[in-house]
Structure formats: structure tokens, C-alpha cells
Amino acid sequence: MTKQQRGSSRQAEDNGAWVAGEVAGCQFHDARLGKRLGSLLHQLGGSIGGTIPLACQDWANTKAAYRFLSNDDVDEQAILAGHFQATRDRAQASAGPLLILQDTTEFSFKRDKPELVGFKGVTHSRRDKAGRPQPHTTCGILMHSSLAVTTQGLPLGLCAIKFWSRQKFKGTAALKRKINPTRVPIEEKESVKWLLNLRQSTALIDDPRRCVHIGDRESDIYELFSLADELGTCFLVRTCNDRLAGDGDHTIADEMADVRVQGLHRVEFRDERGQPCQATLELRYRQIGVLPPIGKQQSYPALELTVLHAQERDAPAGRAPLQWKLITNLPVRSKAEAIEKIDWYAMRWKIETFHKILKSGCRAEDSRLQTADRLTNLISIYCILSWRIFWLTMLGRVAPGSSPGDAFTKDELAVLDRLSPKTSTPELVPRTLSHYAIQLAKLGGYLARKNDPPPGNLVMWRGLTRLTDIVLGMQLAAETCG
């Protein structure tokens, strides 16, 4: 065994704690597949954004990685089974409501045989020297994920995931042009993903009333409302449909038009140019009897739901006013509860951040694997790594006083201590998780100036990659000098 291999082996043992927790619940038919998954997490985690050969370093490990990803006994559910269980354990160890954020993202690839991945269409994103558009075929995979976060924004992990291609639901759009879309069975639409993930997430957490499933306007589906009522869980979604209400002779909009302003809420945000802005929202809320669409009234019951509208008052010229129309089966009896639900829905952006890490940090769309099965297996591994980056970033903000050992190994802490600026009174330097998170971010380019915001995911994943290399070098040097 070479010195580099011995260093890598020691590093694997040192980092084994967090990886072991994410793969412990995996039950592969062959135990060697579980070991290989752990090795891949080590290797890819030490080279975030790099290729498989770069992460594996030699042909033997690279070939083993390719064999694992193409194995018929390996799929996304088998890879993520351990992570799902770890998510459940973290959820049980936390207190308060759990926000289950659902959203869909799409991974695009260019392949000579797009049918092996999933045909998307022909685009004209490039031009030749004469300026004429050059068509090329694109292919892709869609992923619908459910991310569990606390009300403070700490991501606890994924609790459901689905992959598919457009080919699976080919013809649904044409069918909806011929008949009323509400009469197309939900099982024949891509929208079924919302129901499948809701059911899987609720079963995993095993505490339905504690879960609040949050989705954007795409999730405004009556079947989802009905399923949540059946399972005894909660939902909070942004609406895009004006549904029938009361006895069916009017709509939700008609009832909300009669509701007076019940409170004001000031929010801070950034506009499209990234400039800080403030807005005052007028809050209106009411519990309303909501009816299913006419074509589904024989299949689904009427529900008592709460409708919450937040409309910006005196929006400035040149910018569209902020407007959120939310619907939930949670009670809203006061201004404080209305603001709480708005804050919870604002957490939905966390899953967009998770997808950004997956694509920009792990560079999932740069993979050259040729088939959908292999790509989904690799993306599933990247999902675990993306969660860890996001978790490290948010843990330093949400629980800055936590033990550093919750996030870093002994060798990593030793390196970060060596890299910390020397002070005349080192005993006064706080050795909290927040301190080490900032030191890690500095490795990724974070300046840590007085008025800088907390470090973000970009500097964290850069810092993790550099830290891995430094720890490996330290371990090799220790063996050489020892």
C-alpha cells in the first residue's frame, strides 16, 4: 500500500462517522455494495464538483465506481434508504413542527443517444460562424424531492425522492387539450409526484400532525388536500386556482373580497437586481368550506380550509407588488399565526438552494454517464453530499454554539485550529461550531469582514474540498515524519 493510499484509508476511518450514519440503513442484496457506497461518499465528498476519476484517483476504484452505478441491484431508493432513516432520526431528535419542502428540478444533458437518458426536444442554443442557429437534441431527467427542515431553517435531510423522464407521461398534455384537465386521473399526470412524496414523507416521519408539507403553485391540487386530510397531516401551498366554496354558488375569491384587512406585516427582501427592499403586507385570512372540482365531487369530500392572502400595500412604480395567496388545513386565528404561516412558506426557498448546490456545487449535469439509471444513481449520491454542505452552512447559523464535533472530525478541527489567526490570548478565542464554520468558509474565499453576511454554500463547498486535501497532506506528513 502506498503512502497516499494509507493516508486515504486513515482519512476514511476518521470521516467514517458521518458516512456510516447516512448508509447504516441501506440494505443491499450484496453487502459489498453497501461498502462501495460508503467509499464513493468518501471519495466524492473529498472532491466536490470533480469527476469520478478525479475523486477515485486510480483505475481500480474508478472501475469499481462505474460498476456500482451500473449494477442492476442498485437504484435511488436503495442508495438513499440509509439517508432517509438518518433524516427520521434527526427529525425525532428535534422539536417543533417539521416543514417538508417539495419541489421539482430538471437535469439536462447532451448525448449522442438521448433516448438512453430521456428525450426532451431539439433546441437552438448555439450558432455557427454565419450566425445561423444550430439545432441539437437535448435529454434530461426530472427529480421531485422532499426536504425536511426545522422552522429555523436547518435542513435535516431528504425524506422522499422520485426520478422520471418526460417519456413516462408522454401524451398527457395532448389529452388535456381534448377533455377537461380535471377529468384526467391524477395517476396519469406528473402531478402524482406530489401525492407519492407526501405519502412517503408522512410514513417516514411517523408523526403526521407534526409535518407541514409546503409547495408552490404547482402543488395546488385538490387530491393533495384530500390525501393530507386522510393521512392526518398538514399542508401549506400557494394557490393558482379559484376554487368553488360554500354551497358551490361562489368561489374563494368572492369570499376573500369581503374580508377586511386583519393586520400588517413588514418584510425585507431583495429585488431582481439584488437591492434590499422593504414592503408592507396587508393580511387577510378566513376559514372557508372548499369544494372539489365539479368533475371530482363524487370522489372527494368538501374540506374546511384556511385561506390566507398577503398583498403589498402601496407598491412602488416599476415593480410588481408582492402577493401571496396561501391555502392550508392549519388554523389561522390571529395576526401572529398568519405571520408564522407566511414565514413557514418563505422557507420553501431552502429546497431551491438545495437544488443549486446539487447542480452548481456537485455539478451533477456535467456527468458523462450514458444512461438514465446510472445518472439517477450518481445524482442520488450527490443528494447526500449536497444535504451535508447545506447542513454545515445552516448549522453554523442556527446552532452556532453547538459542539464542533457534531460537524467536523478531529483531524479537520486540528487543521482548522492551525489555520486560525494567532492571537495574544488564544484562550479567549471561542471554539464553537460557528468559529470553525467561519474558518472553513475562509478556505473557500470568505473574507469574514465585520459587516459581511454569514458564509454561504458556495464558500462552504469550496472550503470542504480544500480542507480534505489539507487533511490528507497532514496525515501523509505525519506518517512520513513519524
NUPA-231765 format. One record per atom (N, C-alpha, C, O): residue in one letter; x, y, z. Coordinates in pm, whole numbers, plus 50000, padded with zeros to 5 digits. Last residue first. Layout:
# residues N
aXYZ...
***
This chain:
# residues 482
g506745103951122g506615095251240g507425082851228g507425074651319c506985115850882c507845120650990c507835111451111c508765111151191t505105100950737t506485101850689t507435105850802t508515100150818e502775104350883e503305090750864e504755091050821e505555082550863a502495131950866a502635125750996a503225111850986a504055107851067a502095135350590a503305140750653a503545134450789a504695131850825l499615123150563l500775117450494l502065122350556l503015114650574q498075141050714q498155126950755q499365120150689q500055112150753m498375164750569m498815164050708m499005149550753m499965146250822g497135157450327g498555160850330g499125160050471g500235155250490l494515153850419l495235142550361l496735145250363l497525136350396v493935180050500v493945169150599v494715157150547v495475150950621i494035192950251i494985196650356i495085185650462i496175182350507d491885180950114d493255179750063d494295182750171d495305175850181t489755189050278t490025174850257t491455172650208t492155163650255l489845216650249l490125210650379l490465195850365l491355190850433r489065219949984r490435223550024r490795217050156r491925212350174t486415210850005t487335204349913t488775207249952t489615198249954l485345229050193l485385214650222l486385207450134l487115198750182g485525253550054g486335251150173g486445236450208g487515231850249r483595249849856r484995251949818r485915248849936r486945242349920w481355247750016w481775235849940w483185237449886w483905227549870m481405273450138m481485261350221m481925249350139m482755241550184v481095291649938v482395291450005v482525278950092v483635274450118l478405283649871l479495283549773l480855282849841l481675274349807n476715287450092n477035273850049n478235273349955n479005263749958g478045315050293g477045307750217g477555294250170g478665290150204p478605330850611p479085323750491p477995315550425p477125309950492p476605360050697p477165346750727p477615339650600p477085342250493p477755391950555p476715382450598p477345369050633p478505366850601d480115415650687d479775405250590d478645396550643d478575393950764n481055434750860n479675436150815n479275425750710n478205426950650k483735425950909k482815428851019k481355428850974k480505423351044r484685398050698r484755411850742r483625414850841r482685407050854a485165372450590a484845374050732a485065388350780a485565390550891l485715362750337l486605372850393l486355375450541l487255380050611y485865331150181y485075340150265y486025349650337y487035345250392g487215311750039g487225325449989g486405335250069g486255346850027g487385286950153g486665288050026g486565302049973g485905304349872l488615291350390l489335283150292l488695283950155l489345281950053k486555304650516k487715312350473k488555304550372k489145310350281a484885283550587a484455292450479a485625300750427a485685303750308l486355273250804l486165265250683l485795274050565l486325272350455q486075294650980q487405290750935q487335282250808q488145283850717i483305293451017i483885305250953i485295302150903i485675306650794a483115268851148a482425270751020a482995282750945a483145282350823y484495274151384y485095265051286y484415266251150y485075264651047h482685292451504h484085296051482h484705287251373h485345292351282s480345276951524s480355288751439s481785293051406s482075296951293l481075258051718l480845253751581l480905265551484l481455264351375t483645273551922t482295268751895t482205263951751t483135265551672r485775284552071r485945272251994r484565265751975r484355254052008p486735318252080p485675308152100p485895295952012p486155297251892v489635329052232v489045326352101v487985315552117v488295304552163l490845330252473l489635338052458l488955335852323l487835340352302e493205316352455e492155310152536e490835317652523e489785312152558p494905332552311p494205321952239p493095315552321p492145310052264t495815361652312t495065354652417t494255343452352t493045344652339s497025369952086s497815370452209s497135363352324s497775359552422t496395347451811t496075358951896t496925358552021t497465348052058k496585336851476k497125336551611k496745349251687k496755360251632p493905324651279p494865335351308p495305334751454p494495332551544s493835289551198s493215301151262s494265311851290s495405308451321l495125267351113l494915277851014l494305290451074l494255300851008r495065250951332r496375255451283r496225267151187r497095275851180d492305246451345d492985253651455d494335259051409d494705270251442l491945231851112l491315244951122l491915253151236l492015265351226v493365208551186v493815216751073v493235230751083v493955240551063a491795199451399a493215202651422a493745211551310a494495221051335l489375194751273l489445205151374l490895209251400l491185221051421e490155173251110e489685185751049e489755197351148e490155208451112d490795154051302d491845159151214d491435172251149d492255181351133k488245150251417k489355155151499k490465161051412k491005171551443t485605162951201t486395152351261t487545158551341t487785170551333f482595182351245f483965180651197f484645169051269f484325165951384a480045183451358a480175185851214a481555182451160a481695179951040d480155178451625d478935174451554d479095175351403d478365168651329g482435189951725g482495175851688g481245170751619g481255159951561p481695215151808p482335213751676p482395199251629p482405196651509s478515218151959s479855212251968s480455210851828s479775205951738s476865250351906s476935235651913s478375230751922s479325238251897g476435277151874g477125272851995g477245257852009g477695252952113p474945280951643p476375284451642p477135279651764p478355278151758a472575269651498a473065264951629a474555267951639a475365258651645v472145284551264v471005281251351v471475277251490v470855280951590r474695287551148r473825299151171r472755296251275r472495304351364g475895262951132g476675273851188g475845286251216g476235294651297l473885249550997l474135246051137l474935257051205l474695260151322m474005258450734m472915263250819m473155260250966m472675267551053t476365245650642t476175260150628t475145265350727t475375275350795l475885218850696l477015225450760l476835240650756l477125247550854w473635215050527w473505213250672w474645220350746w474405227050847f474765218450275f473705227450319f473555227050471f473375237350535i476535196650277i477045210350259i476025220350312i476375229650385r474685175750307r475695178050411r476275192150399r476485198850500w473135177150071w472505179450201w473555182750305w473355191950385s475115170349889s474535183849885s473845187150016s473955198250067l475555143549957l476635153249972l476105167549973l476575175850051i473055133049890i473545131850028i474645142050053i474665148550158c472975138749616c471955144249705c472415143849851c472175153249926y474995123349507y475205137849517y474175144349610y474475154349675i473635099249508i474805100949596i475095115749616i475395120149727s471725105649314s471285101949450s472435103249550s472235107849662i473285109049090i472605120849146i472135117849288i472155126749373l474005082149046l475025091949081l474395104249145l474905109449244n471485071148984n472265065849096n473315075949142n473505078049262t470815085948758t469995087448880t470725081849002t470585087249112l472815076748580l472765090848620l471945092648748l472355100248836r472135050048548r473425053448608r473425067948657r473975070948763d469585052748430d469755045348555d471065049148624d471095051248745a470055066748189a469275073048296a469505066048430a469595072748533t473435065348060t472065060248074t471385066748194t472035071548286q476035075648053q475265074947930q473825070447945q473045071647850l477995100448223l477355087248221l476265087048114l475645097348088r479195124548255r479205118948120r478605104948115r478705098248013s478115152948446s478445138648438s478325133748293s477455138248218d477225178248475d478475176448399d478845161848383d479805158648313e475085179748641e474795179848498e476045178348413e475945177248291a476195181148897a475535168748856a475305168148705a475325157348646r477935196749058r477995196948911r477405184148852r478015177348769c477995202249324c478355188649283c478445187049132c478985177149083g477355230649283g478415225649369g478905211949327g480085210149298s475285232649094s476465241249083s477635236349167s478785237649127k473455211549161k473855214249022k475145222149012k476015218948931l473265210749439l473335198249364l473875200649223l474655192549172i472935237349505i474145230349548i474355217749466i475475214549427k470385240749393k471515248349341k472835241849380k473745240749298h468815224349553h468985220749412h470155228349350h470835223049263f469005239349792f469505225649787f469745221249642f470775215249612t467665262549712t469095263249746t469725249349742t470855247749694e465135252149687e465775257649568e467285258649591e468075256049501i464635246349949i464805234949858i465385239549725i466045231849656k464425271850059k465525263250101k465725251650004k466855247549979w462095283749987w463265286749905w464455277949942w465405276749864r460295277950184r460275269650065r461515271849978r461925262949904m460225296450383m461265286250393m461325277350268m462295270050249a457895310050335a459135316050285a460305306250293a461275307650219y456095294650480y456115293450333y457385299450275y457905294350175w456785303850736w456995289750700w457025288150549w457865280950496d455985330450718d457405327250741d457695312850705d458755309850649i453235326150691i453975332750584i455465329850596i456135327050497k452675314650938k452475306750816k453195312850697k453705305650611e453295336551108e454005323751122e453875315450995e454865309850949i451365354951032i452775357851003i453605345151012i454525343150932a449125341451135a449215344250992a450655346950951a451125341950849e449665341451406e449605328551337e449675330551187e450245322151116a449505369251451a450755361951479a450785348651406a451805344751351k446835374951393k447885380551308k449195372851327k449915370351231s444895344551433s445405357551475s446455362351377s446905354951290r444185320051345r443205327051427r443655341051468r442905348451531v444395295051141v444975308551147v443935317151218v442935321151158p445055259851139p444255271251183p445045284251178p446245284451208l445815242050836l446195246550969l445325258351011l444885266050925n445395235950579n444445230050672n444845232950817n444295227050910t445715263350344t446255253750439t445115247450519t444015252950526i446885285350095i445775277350147i446355266250232i447385260350197l447795318749994l448115305650051l446835298750097l445845305150132k449015341449791k447715335649823k447955321249866k448285312649784w450945369949793w450915355649823w449495351849858w448845358049942q452545395149633q451215389549657q451325374549677q451765367349587l454165425749576l454225412449636l452795407649665l451965415149715p453785442749262p453545441649406p453675427249454p453335417849382a456455448749037a455195441849062a454985440549212a455935437549284r457795480648987r457975467349046r456615461349075r455735467849130g457165505448888g458265498248826g458545484648884g459445477648837a456255521849191a456155520449046a457385513248992a458495514849043p455775503349500p456385513949418p456215511249269p456045499849227a452675495449661a453875490649592a454455501749505a453695508949441d450725498449875d451465509649815d452775505049752d453845510049786r451005466850024r450315479850024r451245490449964r452425491150000e450805433749905e451625445449936e450805458249926e450025460249833q448965408550064q449035417649950q449825430049989q449555436150093a448245376950143a449175387450183a449425396150060a450045391649963h445695355350250h446175364250144h447095374850206h446755380850308l444715323350323l445495334550374l446035342550257l446765337150173v442235300950415v442815308450303v443475320950361v442855328250439t441805269250551t442075283350580t442755289750459t443745284450408l439095245950498l440475250350485l440585265150519l439605272650516e437195218650506e437275231550574e438745235750577e439545229950650l436175202150207l437105203750317l436995217750377l436735227450305a434195176650049a434485190750075a435355191850200a435275183350289p435715146049919p434785153750005p435145168550005p436235172549965y435795130249596y436485136749706y435515145249787y434585151049731s434145118949402s435285111149452s435935117049576s436555109849654q432245135549311q431795122349352q432905114249419q432645104149484q433655157649231q432855158849352q432265145649399q431845144449514k435135160449007k435675151649110k434825151549237k435235146049339g434095178948832g434315165348782g434785155548886g434855143548859i434165202248989i432885195948957i433065181448913i432285172748951p436745201449243p436245204849109p434995196849076p434795185949128p435615203049592p436455197849485p435935202649350p434805207349341l435175232549799l434635221049726l435625216049622l436405223949569v435705245150122v436195244249984v435675231449920v435735220749981g434775267650357g434435254350307g434755253650159g434135260650078i437295286450522i436295285550415i436025270750385i436935262550386q438585310150739q438315295950720q437125294650626q436075300850647r440725336950639r439375332050674r439335316950653r439955311650561y442655366950624y442545352450638y441135348850681y440455356450750r444955391150519r443545387350527r443495372150539r444225365150468l447315416850555l446965402850582l445465401150591l444775408650661e449445435850359e448135435450423e447705420950435e447735413450337l452865443350401l451845434150351l450565435450431l450585436150554t455285464950297t454265462950399t453145454650339t452535458450239a458745460250226a457355460750181a456445458450300a456775451050392q462025469350122q461055466950227q459655468050170q459405475750077c465095457149977c463815464149971c462995460950096c463245451150166p468365456549839p467475454349954p466225463049944p466295474749907q468975444249509q468955455449600q467995452849716q466905447449694g469005425549308g469735422549430g469765433849531g470495433049630r467375429749098r468755434449083r469595432149208r470755436149215e464945421249190e465575413649083e467025417649059e467805409849006d465285427549550d464585427849422d465375420249316d466365413649347r465105411649864r465945417649759r465195416849627r464565406749595f463365421150169f463735411850063f464645419049965f464935430949980e461415422750461e462595427350390e462995416850288e462965404850318v458105432050565v459095422050524v460245429050453v460085439650393r455565438150796r456665443950719r457705433150690r458135425950780h452145434750801h453405427650827h454475433450736h454325433550614l448975440850952l450045444850860l451325437650900l451555434951018g445565427950964g446895430751019g447855434750911g447605432450792q443245424150833q443305419750973q444665421651037q444895417451151v441075439350608v442475437850646v442555435050796v442005442550877r438045419750556r438775432150580r440235428950614r440585417550644v436595400950304v437375400550428v438165413550443v438865417650351d435395399950061d434625405950170d435395406450302d434895411850401a437095386049902a436875400149869a436135407349979a436215419649990m436885360249988m438025368050037m437875382850004m438465391250071e434595351749848e434555352849994e435685361750045e435475369850136d435505352749582d434315360449622d434265362349774d433935373249822a437625334749587a437895348949564a436715357649606a436905368649659i436285310549617i437115315549727i437355330449711i437305337949809t432965314949469t434335309749476t435065315449597t434535323849670h429535302549465h430535313149458h431915306649475h432015294549493d427945281049488d427415292049408d428365303949404d428035314349346g428765261449658g429125259949517g428605271049428g428785270649307d428375266649920d427415257749855d427695255749707d426925249149638g431765272349976g430425272650034g429505262249973g429825250349973a433485274149656a433405274949801a431955274749846a431045276749766l435745264749398l434375266449446l434355265949598l435115258549660r438925282149358r438065270349375r436665274049421r436425284849475d441095293749153d440005299649230d438915289049245d438085287249156n444505283649168n443135281049123n442125288049214n442285288149336c446875286749284c446775292249149c445375290449092c445085294948982t448365290749610t447275287149520t447425293549383t448025304249368r450835274449794r450455286749726r449445283349617r449655274049540v450245254950089v450635256549949v450175270049897v449245276149950l450635234150341l450615248650321l451135251150181l452325249650155f449305207250542f449905212650419f449755227750418f448895233450484c449485179050768c449195193050736c449865197150605c450855191150564t447765147250820t448925155950819t448535169750770t447375172050736g445925126350801g446005133950926g447225142750935g447695145651045l445435113250571l446585108650649l446725116050782l447545112250866e443205127550476e443085113150503e444205108050593e443975099750680d444315152750437d443225151050535d443065136350573d442825133250690a446115146350235a446625151450363a445565150050472a445885146550586l444295139350034l445185129150088l445755133650223l445865125550315s443045164149986s442255152950035s443125142150098s442775136350201f445155179349887f444435183750007f443685171950070f443705170150192l445785164049661l446775165349769l446095169849898l446415164750006e443505167449508e443845153949554e444855154449667e444805146249759y443725194149440y442725190249540y442985176249592y442725173349709i446645212249425i445955200549372i444965195649478i445355193249592d449015230949397d447605234349426d446725223849360d446135226149254s451635227849329s451075218049423s449635221149462s449085214549550e452365249049178e452185236349108e451515225949198e450905216349150r452865269249357r451565268949292r451305255949216r450145252249194d454835250449602d454495262449527d453175260549455d452425251249486g454465235649934g454715235249790g454315248249723g453545256149779i454925217150228i454905230350166i455265229150019i456245222649983h453545200450494h454045198650358h453825211750281h452705216750270v454385196250809v453705206250729v454315205750589v455445209950568c454105172551070c454615175850937c453735186450871c452515185750876r452775165751298r453955174251313r454465179251178r455195189151172r450835148051230r450405161451270r451585171051285r451395183251285p452315123751173p451675131751068p451345145951108p451545155151029d454825108451229d454175117751321d453435127851234d453885139251220d456515094251060d455655086851151d455075095851262d454875091351374i458405099350866i458485106950991i457625100651099i457965101451217l457515080550669l458875080350722l458945087450857l459495081950953a454885087450608a455165074250664a456545073750728a456725067250831t455305112950502t454485111350622t454745097950689t454815097050811s456825106850275s457385115150381s456625113350511s457225112350618q455005091450122q456265085550168q456865093550284q457355087650380r452895109950077r452635097250145r453925091350202r453945086750316l454265130249941l453545133250065l453315120450146l453515120250268n455175116549716n456135121449813n455475124949946n456065122950052l452705110849592l453625099949628l454615104649735l454865097549832l451645136349548l450955127049636l451875115949683l451845112049800w453465147249370w453195154149496w452545144749596w452855145049715k453365130149150k454605130649229k454355137249365k454955133249465v451115134649008v451035123949107v452265123849197v452235118249306s451635152448808s451245157848939s451155147149047s451135150449165e451925139748572e453135141548652e452805146348793e453595144648885k449065117748542k449725130648531k451025130748611k451215122848703e447705095148597e448215096448460e448935109748438e449365112748326e446735097848851e447785087848829e448395088748691e449495083548669i444615115248827i445865120548879i447015110848856i448155115148842p442715113048525p443105107348655p444475112348699p445395113448618v441155141048394v442265131748371v442695126148506v443005133948596r439385160148467r438845146648449r439925136348414r439635124448407t440675183948467t440315178348598t439755164248587t439655157248687p440935190748196p442085185148267p441735178948402p442405169548446n438445180647973n438705188948090n439855182848170n439795171148209i440015170247662i438995169247767i439355178547881i440475183847885k442015178747489k440795172947433k439665172547536k438495174247501r444165186747629r443615196347533r442285191547475r441525199447418k444885164947775k444245175947848k443715186647756k442895194947797l446165149847579l444885145147632l444145156447703l442925157447693a448515164047546a447575163447435a446195158947482a445175163747433a449675158947797a449345172747759a448335172947645a447415181147645t450065131147784t449145136847883t448715150947845t447555154547858g451985122547609g450605122347563g449625128547660g448465130947625k454215108247839k454005113247703k452545111847662k451935101247678f455195101748083f453875107848079f453575113847941f452795123247928k457695091048023k456775083248106k455355088548097k454405080748103q459155109947888q458595099047811q457545091447889q456605085947832r460295126348072r459065130948009r458375119647932r457155119847914s461365105448350s461615113048226s460275116848165s459235111348202w462105105948706w461385101348588w461795109648468w462495119748482f462425100349057f463045103748929f462155098748816f461525088248830k461765111649386k461275104549268k462025109649146k462235121649131i461965109649742i462535114049615i461975105549502i461745093549520a461945119050086a461305112449972a461935118049844a462365129549839c463455131750271c462585121250321c461785114650210c461005105450237l466695146050327l465615142250236l464755131450301l465255123150377g467415166750618g467685156550518g466485153950429g465385159050454l467265188850775l467515176150843l467775164850745l468285154350784p468285221850759p467875210150680p468265197150750p469435194850780l467025247750948l468085237650946l467615225550868l466625219350907g465085267450982g465745266250853g466855256150845g467585255750746q463495268751200q464615278151198q465405277351069q466295285551045t461775248151163t461225261451142t462295272251149t462055283651110t463745223550982t463125228951103t462555242851073t462845248550967v463025203650693v463765214250761v463015218050888v461805216050899a463225178650451a462725182050585a463615192650648a464825190850655l462365177850117l463435181050212l462815185250345l461975194250349s461635158449849s461035163949971s462135165450074s462765155650114s461775161049489s462335157649620s461565164449732s460925174749712h461875149549171h460975156049267h461385151549406h461355139649437m463605153448876m463695148449013m462745156549100m462805168849103l464035143348539l463385151848637l463455145248774l463375133048786i466525143548291i465865136148399i465225146248492i465825156648521g467075146547932g467125150348072g466325141348163g465565132748118c468445159247627c467775148947705c467885152647851c468705161047889t468425175247307t468705175147450t467915163947517t466865159747469t469945179846994t468975172447074t469385172547221t470545170347254h470365210746828h470915198746889h469855192746980h469005199647035p470805234046558p469965225646645p470745214346708p471685208946649q472145265146538q472505251146519q471675242446613q471825243346735p471315295146369p471135286246485p471425271746450p471015266746345r473835314146206r472645305846194r472525296546314r473515290646357g476155328646202g475075333546286g473805325346278g472795329246336a478275318346069a477415327245991a476245332646073a475435340346022k479305300946252k480055313146225k479225323146146k479465335246156d476335290046435d477565287846360d478225301246330d477765311746376r475085289946772r475055294846635r476385292046567r477435291746632r473065272547020r474335276846962r474135281646819r473165277946752s470565264647093s471285273147187s472605278147132s473215287147190h468055252847001h468985260346915h469785270047002h469685282146985t466765219347060t466955233447092t467965239646997t468645232646922v464455193647075v465525199446995v465585214447025v464575221347017g463825172847365g463465180547248g464685185447174g465815181747207k464135151247548k463435163547586k462975171547465k461845176547463f464435116747614f464375127247514f463575139147565f462475137547619g466525101347820g465155106347821g465055118447729g465535129147764v468715083447797v468505091747916v467065096147927v466445094848033l468545070247562l469025062647677l468855070347808l468845064447916e467885089147374e466825080247419e467245071847539e466385066747612p470205102347297p469385108247404p468295099047455p467815100747567k473045095047209k471855086447212k470935091447323k470875085547431d474775115647246d474605110747110d473385101747099d472765100846993r473635141447469r474125127947443r473925124347297r473005129347231k473525164747717k473665163147573k474315149647546k475405146747595f471125171547979f472355165747928f472355165947775f471295167147713s469625185248271s469725184848125s471105179748084s472115183248144f467405179848527f468805178548490f468895176548339f468295167248284e465095198548714e465365191048592e466865191348562e467505201748572t463055196249010t464125202148932t464455193048815t464125181148817t460345203349227t460875195649115t462025203249051t461965215549038d459585201049581d459785208349456d460425199049353d460955188449387q458605205049920q458565197149796q458825206149676q458335217449670l459505203950252l459515212250132l459565203450009l460475195249995i458135201350547i458535192150440i458385199650308i457275201550258l458925212150857l458495217150727l459035207750620l460255206450604l457805202251167l458745199151060l458165204150928l457045200650893p457395219151485p456905214451354p458055211551257p459125217651265g459405207651772g458605216951695g458155211251562g458475199851529a462755194151790a461465197751849a460725207251757a461325214151674s464745164851705s464435179151704s463055181451765s462295172051788a464925137851695a465745144551796a465475159551802a465925166251896q463345131551480q462885127451613q463665134451724q463145136651833a465005141151277a463685147351299a463165143851438a462615152451506r467135123551290r467365137851320r466045145051348r465985153951433d465775100251214d466385101151347d466655115651386d466425119651500r465005106850951r463985104051052r464555105351193r463895110851282t467545108950836t466665120650841t465595118850948t465305127951025a468355082650855a469095092650932a468275105550943a468315112251046q466545071350675q466465067650817q467205077650905q466755080751016f467455083650439f466085085850485f465945082550634f465315090050709h470025072750424h469865087150448h468455090350496h468275098850583g469395046150368g470075049550492g469945064350525g469755067950642a468165049250115a467435043250227a468075046850361a467375050050456l469505058049892l469045068249987l468325062450108l467905069950196i470075034749749i471165043749788i470745053049900i471515055649992a467515024149707a468495016449783a469625025449833a470085024049947q466385044349550q465785041149679q466755033149767q466805035249888e467975044449318e467985055949407e467405052949544e467865058449644d469595011649297d468745022449247d468695033549350d469295032449457v471184981649221v471344994949280v470365004549216v470305005549093d471174958449085d470634957949221d470724971449292d470384972449410d472504963348848d471044962148843d470404961948981d469214964748994n475094987248839n474614974648893n473084974248894n472444983848938s476225010948767s475515003648662s474944990348710s474384982748630l477515019848994l476455028248938l475645021048831l474485024548807f479424999249029f478385001649129f477215009349068f476055005649089r481035002948804r480294990348821r479164992048923r478074986648903y482115028048860y481255026348743y480435013548753y479265013248714a483605021149090a482535031149099a481575029548981a480355029749000a485455003448985a484504998649086a483325008249100a482185003949120k486875020948821k486125010048760k485085004448857k483965001148818t488015036849022t487135042748921t486265032148856t485055034048839n489615018849159n488485025049228n487495031249131n486285031049153a491405012348946a490675001949018a489435007749088a488345002349077w492545036448859w491625029248770w490805018848846w489635016748814d492475063549100d493125052549029d492085044548952d490885045848977q490905085549191q492355086449185q493065075149113q494195077049067c488275092649252c488735079049284c490245077449274c490815068949341a487955119249170a487645115549308a488265102149346a488735100449459l488675117648902l489415126648991l489185122749136l490115123049217p486755099148802p488185095748804p489005104648897p489925099848963i484375115648849i484575103048920i486045098848918i486555095049023t485185150948877t484735139148806t484965126648891t485655127048992g484135175349127g485085168649039g484475156548972g483375152249007g482355184949310g482365191349180g483325184949081g483335188648964i484395175949573i483075181049536i483165188849406i483955198149393s486095155349682s486365161949555s485055167349498s484655163549388g485275142849905g486575149349911g486955156349783g488015162649775g482915131249826g482865141949924g484175149349938g484185160949980l483835110949664l483175122349600l483055134049696l483095145649654q484955094349871q485745099249759q485125111549694q485815121449671h482865089350055h484155094750098h484855101649982h485305113049993l480955078449879l480645090549954l481915097350005l482025109550000l482345055649796l482035066249700l481675079249769l482055090049723s482415040950034s483665045549973s483415056949875s484175066649871g479665035850069g480395043650167g481695049150111g482045060750136l479255019849842l478545032549856l479245041549956l479405053449932r480834997949908r481225006249794r480505019649799r481095029849763k479384987450119k480744992350143k481185001550030k481835011850053g477054980049982g476984989950088g478354995850119g478475007950142l478084960349816l477534972549755l477414983649859l477654995349828r478744939949985r479834947449924r479344960249859r480104969949846a476394927650051a476964936950148a478084945250089a478364956250136d473804925049826d475204921349847d475824931749939d475794943649908h471364937349852h471394922749843h472804917449868h472964906749925f471424964250092f471674958749960f471674943549965f471944937550069q470134984950280q470094970450283q470204965050140q469204961750076c470985012950476c470925006950342c470984991750353c471804986350428g471375024450721g470075018550693g469935012450556g468865007250522a473955035150708a473675024050800a472355017150768a472245004950785v474605056950563v474475044450488v474075032650577v473865021550528e474825078350735e473995080050616e473805067250536e472935066550449g476565069950934g475205073550971g474275074650852g473075072150864a478915066950789a478265055050846a476815058050882a475935049650864v479525093650741v479155084850629v478415072550681v477415068350622w480195102950995w479035108750926w478575099850812w477375098750786a482355084651063a481195086651148a480005091951070a478915086251077g484565083650891g483565073150885g482305075850961g481265070150930n486675100150883n485425105750834n484265095850841n483145098950802d488615082550972d488325094451050d486975100551012d486225105351097e488675063250772e488285059250907e487875071350989e486915070751067a489515079650562a488215073050553a487735068650690a486555070050723q492045086450651q491045096950639q489645090850632q488695096350689r493295061750629r493125067750762r492055078650759r491265079850852s493155058750351s492495049050438s492255054750577s491195053050636s494715079850265s493295079550228s492525070150317s491385072850355g497175071750367g496575084150413g495095084550383g494295088950466r497565048450220r497445047450366r496805060050423r495995059250516q497715059649964q496605050549994q496425048850144q495295048050193q500055074249992q498805081349963q497605072649996q496605077450049k501895053750037k501645063450144k500345070750121k499605073450215t500585022049910t501365034249901t501035043450018t500045041450088m500864988050000m500005000050000m500895012450000m501825013450079
***
